[in-house]
Amino acid sequence: MARINMEEIVEELDDNFSRVLKAVFDELAPGNDIEKRQIMRTFRKRLERGFEHWEHVPERCIDVGY
């Protein structure tokens, strides 16, 4: 099994995650006034509580030859 650094992945994909999560909020609660930054701040806090710093993932989830 490979390991991934959850904090670094979220940081690296911050723009993508924030855009997608905002779209989810907009779809589920049209007219909400929640900002992308607030969503990401809460998302990061929840990740810190819900995941270890390093998470094990199957090798099929990693492509290091890219």
N, C-alpha and C positions, 0 to 999 in steps of 0.2 A: 504494500500500500504506500501511496505517496502522502505527503503532508502539505497542507496549504496554510498560509498565514491569513486568517480571516480579516484581521484589521487592515493588512496591506491590500488585500483584494478589494475590500470596500473602498478604501482610499483611492486605489487605482481606477475603479469604475464609478467613482462618485457622481460624475455628470450623468452617466447612464442610469444608475440607480435612482437618483433624485428625479430625473425626468419620468421614468417608468412608475415610480411610486406616486408621484403627483398625478399622473394619468389614472392610476388606480383610484386614488381619492376622488378625483373629478368624476369618474364613472360611477362610483358607489355613492357619492354624496355631492351631486351637482350643486354648484353655487357655493361650495365651501370656500373659506378664505384662508386656508392653511398654506403657508409658504413652503417651498421646496426645502429651504434650509432647516425649518422646524421639523419637517418630516425626516430629513436625514439625521438630524441631531438625535431624535427619538429612536430612529432605526439603529444607529450606532450604539446607543445605550442598551437597547434590547439585545443586540448581537453580543455585546460584552457580557451580558448576564446569561445568554443562552448558548454560547459556544466557548470552547477552549481557545486559547490564543492560536494554537496549531490544531487543525482538524485533519483527521485521516480521511482520504478519499481513494477510491479505486484508481488504479493506474490509467484506466480508460478515460478518466476525466482530465488527464494531464497530457498536454502536447508540448514537449520541451524542444522539439526539433523545428519549430515554427520560424 
